[in-house]
């Protein structure tokens, strides 16, 4: 055990630096293989069942599983993907209508603030417009250079994307087929002690974290889609998917979107609509509060404040993907520090 405080500080700095370098420069290169290994870990139990009980060869068992789950996902995307794309297209086509609607609400809201504070009519709206115009100009200055003349780049990205998908499925197949052999060779290597810790502890935490979020995200999507469908919302699938994704983000939840929506409905007199939205929020909240401890157990062991900080730091360092990779990097650094302080 490290007894010198300065040694501990060096360990902290070294682990954080290594984790940052891994997530910044190495992970983007090996991401398809890391995700494939995570999927293979989830399929390993099913592969063993097919191999031992049904006497299928490991390669055939892996192929059967990949075909089944890939086909199930493909069918889901085929039936719901078209509907989701149609709803996105409708939002784009009716942009002017929605903009005018939101603008009217904002004008009334700002006028109310002006009246409450004794300001001249239009003062609050003027400040808000200035801020939005500045933000729009900044976004345009950053985005337009990359958009103009980028048709060839878009084609290249599409080709690269489909290439990555093919590589991912091939990696899942090989990892699933040889999963037990890979574990045995790693356990017998010179780094067996590190492998036992990182696979047994960190691997389990990350796998459990991702699996838990995917399960709860799926249930939340179903709850929100059902509630919005009952309200005859024309974008029930699109909004339900967005709510599920937001709910899966660390610290955030469906209330981030639903609570302001509920408040606006109450102000506008839409009490029935607000009640259904509130029920959606309450059910999704209770589902997460019940399922997360059951599925995660005490594996995470991180205070929500640290997870929120990890989301923010990840967003600053890695961009939008940092919302997910930030907390994972934090968990990896946290467990690595504990490992090197113990051994």
C-alpha positions in Angstrom: 0.0 0.0 0.0 1.2 3.5 -0.8 1.8 5.4 2.5 3.4 8.5 1.1 0.8 11.1 0.1 2.9 12.3 -2.7 3.1 8.9 -4.2 -0.7 8.7 -4.1 -1.0 12.0 -5.9 1.4 10.7 -8.6 -0.8 7.6 -8.9 -3.9 9.8 -9.4 -2.2 12.0 -11.9 -0.7 9.0 -13.8 -4.0 7.1 -14.0 -6.0 10.2 -15.1 -3.4 11.0 -17.8 -3.4 7.4 -19.1 -7.2 7.2 -19.1 -7.5 10.5 -20.9 -5.0 9.4 -23.6 -6.8 6.1 -24.0 -10.2 7.7 -24.4 -9.0 10.6 -26.5 -6.7 8.8 -29.0 -6.9 5.0 -28.7 -10.6 4.3 -28.0 -11.7 6.0 -31.3 -9.4 3.5 -33.2 -10.6 0.4 -31.4 -14.2 1.4 -30.5 -15.8 -1.3 -32.8 -13.8 -4.0 -31.2 -14.4 -2.8 -27.7 -18.2 -2.7 -28.4 -17.9 -6.1 -30.1 -16.2 -7.6 -27.0 -19.0 -6.1 -24.7 -21.7 -7.7 -27.0 -19.7 -11.0 -27.0 -19.6 -11.0 -23.2 -23.4 -10.7 -23.2 -23.8 -13.5 -25.7 -21.2 -15.8 -24.1 -23.8 -17.5 -21.9 -26.1 -18.2 -24.8 -23.2 -19.5 -26.9 -22.2 -21.9 -24.2 -25.8 -23.2 -24.0 -26.0 -23.8 -27.7 -22.5 -25.5 -27.7 -23.0 -27.7 -24.7 -26.7 -28.5 -24.7 -27.5 -28.5 -28.4 -24.0 -29.8 -29.4 -23.5 -27.0 -31.9 -20.0 -26.1 -32.9 -18.9 -22.8 -31.5 -18.7 -21.1 -34.8 -22.2 -22.3 -35.8 -23.5 -21.3 -32.3 -22.0 -17.8 -32.7 -23.5 -17.5 -36.3 -27.0 -18.6 -35.1 -26.9 -16.0 -32.3 -25.6 -13.2 -34.5 -28.2 -14.0 -37.1 -31.1 -14.1 -34.6 -30.3 -11.0 -32.7 -29.1 -9.1 -35.8 -32.3 -10.1 -37.6 -34.5 -9.1 -34.7 -32.7 -5.7 -34.5 -33.0 -5.3 -38.3 -36.8 -6.0 -38.2 -37.2 -3.5 -35.4 -35.3 -0.9 -37.3 -37.2 -1.7 -40.6 -40.7 -1.3 -39.0 -40.0 1.6 -36.7 -37.1 3.3 -38.5 -39.3 4.3 -41.5 -41.9 5.8 -39.1 -39.2 7.6 -37.1 -37.8 9.1 -40.3 -41.2 10.2 -41.4 -41.8 12.0 -38.1 -38.4 13.7 -38.4 -39.3 14.8 -42.0 -42.6 16.2 -40.7 -40.8 18.3 -38.1 -38.5 19.7 -40.7 -41.3 20.4 -43.2 -43.4 22.1 -40.5 -40.6 24.1 -39.0 -42.1 27.5 -39.7 -45.4 26.5 -38.0 -43.6 25.3 -34.9 -41.3 28.2 -34.8 -44.2 30.7 -34.9 -46.0 28.7 -32.1 -42.9 28.7 -29.9 -42.3 32.4 -30.7 -45.8 33.3 -29.6 -45.3 31.5 -26.3 -41.9 33.2 -25.8 -43.4 36.6 -26.6 -46.2 36.1 -24.0 -43.8 34.8 -21.5 -41.3 37.7 -21.9 -44.2 40.2 -21.8 -45.2 38.7 -18.5 -41.7 39.2 -17.2 -41.6 42.8 -18.4 -44.8 43.5 -16.6 -43.7 41.9 -13.4 -40.4 43.7 -13.3 -41.8 47.0 -14.6 -39.7 46.9 -17.7 -40.6 48.4 -21.1 -42.5 46.0 -23.3 -40.1 44.0 -25.4 -37.1 44.4 -23.2 -36.7 40.8 -22.1 -37.5 39.5 -25.6 -34.9 41.8 -27.0 -32.2 40.4 -24.7 -33.3 36.9 -25.5 -33.3 37.6 -29.3 -29.8 39.1 -29.1 -28.5 36.0 -27.3 -30.2 33.6 -29.8 -29.0 35.5 -32.8 -25.4 35.5 -31.5 -25.6 31.8 -30.8 -27.0 31.1 -34.2 -24.2 33.2 -35.9 -21.5 31.4 -33.9 -23.0 28.0 -34.9 -23.3 29.0 -38.5 -19.7 30.2 -38.5 -18.5 26.8 -37.2 -20.8 24.6 -39.2 -21.0 26.2 -42.7 -17.3 25.6 -43.6 -17.7 21.9 -43.0 -21.0 21.7 -44.8 -20.1 23.7 -48.0 -18.7 21.4 -50.7 -18.8 18.4 -48.4 -20.9 16.1 -50.6 -17.9 13.9 -51.4 -17.0 13.8 -47.7 -20.5 12.7 -46.9 -20.3 9.8 -49.3 -16.9 8.8 -47.9 -18.4 8.9 -44.3 -21.3 6.8 -45.4 -19.0 4.2 -46.9 -16.8 4.3 -43.9 -19.8 3.9 -41.6 -21.1 0.8 -43.4 -17.5 -0.6 -43.4 -17.3 -0.1 -39.6 -20.7 -1.9 -39.2 -19.4 -4.9 -41.2 -16.2 -5.0 -39.1 -18.2 -4.7 -35.9 -20.4 -7.7 -36.8 -17.4 -9.8 -37.8 -15.7 -8.9 -34.6 -18.8 -9.9 -32.6 -18.8 -13.3 -34.4 -15.1 -14.0 -33.7 -15.2 -12.7 -30.1 -18.3 -14.8 -29.4 -16.9 -17.9 -31.0 -13.5 -17.7 -29.1 -14.6 -15.9 -26.0 -13.7 -18.7 -23.5 -10.4 -19.2 -25.2 -9.5 -15.6 -25.1 -10.3 -15.5 -21.3 -8.2 -18.6 -20.7 -5.1 -17.2 -22.5 -5.4 -13.9 -20.8 -5.7 -15.5 -17.4 -2.5 -17.6 -18.1 -0.5 -14.6 -19.4 2.1 -12.7 -17.5 -0.5 -10.0 -16.8 -3.0 -12.5 -15.2 -3.2 -10.4 -12.0 -4.1 -7.2 -13.9 -6.5 -9.2 -16.1 -8.3 -10.7 -13.0 -8.8 -7.2 -11.6 -9.7 -5.3 -14.8 -11.9 -8.0 -16.2 -13.4 -9.1 -13.0 -14.0 -5.7 -11.5 -13.9 -2.9 -14.2 -15.2 -5.1 -17.0 -18.1 -6.2 -14.8 -18.9 -2.6 -13.8 -18.8 -1.2 -17.3 -20.8 -4.2 -18.8 -23.4 -4.0 -16.0 -23.6 -0.2 -16.4 -24.2 -0.4 -20.1 -26.6 -3.3 -19.9 -28.7 -1.6 -17.1 -28.9 1.7 -19.1 -30.0 -0.1 -22.3 -32.7 -2.1 -20.5 -34.1 0.9 -18.6 -33.8 3.1 -21.7 -35.9 0.6 -23.7 -38.6 0.4 -21.0 -38.7 4.2 -20.7 -39.1 4.5 -24.5 -42.0 2.1 -24.4 -43.7 4.0 -21.5 -43.2 7.4 -23.2 -44.2 6.3 -26.6 -47.4 4.7 -25.2 -48.3 7.8 -23.3 -47.7 10.1 -26.2 -49.6 7.8 -28.6 -52.5 7.9 -26.2 -52.4 11.7 -26.4 -52.5 11.4 -30.2 -49.2 13.2 -30.5 -48.1 13.0 -34.1 -44.4 12.6 -33.0 -45.0 10.0 -30.4 -42.1 7.8 -31.6 -39.6 10.5 -32.1 -40.2 12.2 -28.7 -40.4 8.9 -27.0 -37.0 7.9 -28.4 -35.5 11.2 -27.3 -36.9 10.9 -23.8 -35.5 7.4 -23.5 -32.0 8.6 -24.6 -32.1 11.6 -22.2 -33.2 9.3 -19.4 -30.2 7.0 -20.0 -27.8 9.9 -19.6 -26.1 9.9 -16.2 -27.9 12.3 -13.7 -30.4 13.5 -16.3 -33.9 12.0 -16.7 -37.2 12.3 -18.5 -38.1 15.2 -16.1 -35.5 17.3 -17.9 -37.9 17.6 -20.8 -41.2 16.6 -19.3 -41.3 18.9 -16.3 -41.1 22.2 -18.4 -43.6 20.7 -20.8 -46.0 19.9 -17.9 -45.6 23.4 -16.5 -46.4 25.0 -19.9 -49.5 22.7 -20.2 -50.7 23.8 -16.8 -50.2 27.5 -17.6 -52.1 27.0 -20.9 -54.9 25.1 -19.2 -54.2 21.7 -20.7 -54.6 19.8 -17.4 -55.5 16.5 -19.0 -52.5 16.6 -21.2 -50.3 17.6 -18.2 -51.7 14.8 -16.1 -50.7 12.2 -18.7 -47.2 13.7 -19.1 -46.9 13.7 -15.3 -47.9 10.0 -15.2 -45.3 9.2 -17.9 -42.6 11.0 -15.8 -43.7 9.3 -12.6 -43.8 5.8 -14.0 -40.5 6.2 -15.8 -38.9 7.6 -12.6 -40.2 4.7 -10.5 -39.0 2.2 -13.1 -35.5 3.6 -12.9 -35.5 3.9 -9.1 -36.6 0.2 -8.8 -34.7 -1.4 -11.6 -31.4 0.4 -11.4 -30.4 -0.8 -7.9 -31.7 -4.3 -8.8 -29.6 -4.6 -12.0 -26.6 -2.6 -10.9 -26.5 -3.6 -7.3 -23.6 -1.8 -5.6 -21.3 -2.1 -8.5 -21.3 1.6 -9.5 -20.4 3.0 -6.1 -20.2 6.6 -7.4 -22.0 9.7 -6.0 -24.4 11.4 -8.5 -22.4 14.6 -8.1 -19.3 12.9 -9.3 -21.2 11.4 -12.2 -22.6 14.8 -13.1 -19.0 16.2 -13.0 -17.9 13.3 -15.2 -20.6 14.1 -17.8 -19.5 17.8 -17.9 -15.8 17.0 -18.1 -16.4 14.4 -20.7 -18.5 16.8 -22.8 -15.7 19.4 -22.6 -12.9 16.9 -23.5 -14.6 14.5 -25.9 -17.5 16.4 -27.4 -21.0 15.0 -27.5 -19.8 11.4 -27.0 -18.3 12.5 -23.7 -21.7 12.4 -22.2 -21.3 8.6 -22.2 -17.6 8.1 -22.3 -17.0 10.7 -19.5 -18.7 8.6 -16.8 -17.1 5.4 -18.1 -13.7 7.0 -18.0 -14.4 8.2 -14.5 -15.3 4.7 -13.4 -12.2 3.3 -15.1 -9.9 5.9 -13.4 -11.6 5.4 -10.0 -11.1 1.6 -10.0 -7.6 1.8 -11.4 -6.5 4.1 -8.6 -8.0 1.7 -6.0 -6.1 -1.2 -7.7 -2.7 0.5 -7.7 -3.2 1.8 -4.2 -4.0 -1.7 -2.9 -1.3 -3.6 -4.8 
